[in-house]
Amino acid sequence: MLATSLDTTFAALADPTRRAILARLAQGEASVLELAEPFAMSQPAISKHLKVLERAGLISRTRDAQRRPCRIEAQALGEANVWLETYRPFWEGRVGRLDDLLHEMKRNPAKSTPPKR
């Protein structure tokens, strides 16, 4: 089940418009019209993006009279973060080795110059 959930989450996050919508919702709830403002696309196109985010569990919508505010939901992002965190030791090891190499290059600049061809 978690793999399917992650697939849906990462598929939703793959689109820059949807990531921008999430960034806006991280500041607080907003209506579809408010979310559509910064984009050069129609309200129906924004609604399609919202449906993808909603199916992935990244946002929720409520009804407030005529207004349907959207809000960000943390659980799906939290699950994706847990999955990504399993790779942290790998990347920290890589960055650590790069840091060691850069320090060595500073100590011995002659060795760090590539040979001339």
Secondary structure, DSSP 8 states (H G I E B T S, - for coil): -HHHHHHHHHHHHTSHHHHHHHHHHTT--B-HHHHHTTSSS-HHHHHHHHHHHHHTTSEEE--BTTB--EEE-HHHHHHHHHHHHTTHHHHHHHHHHHHHHHHHHHH-HHHHS----
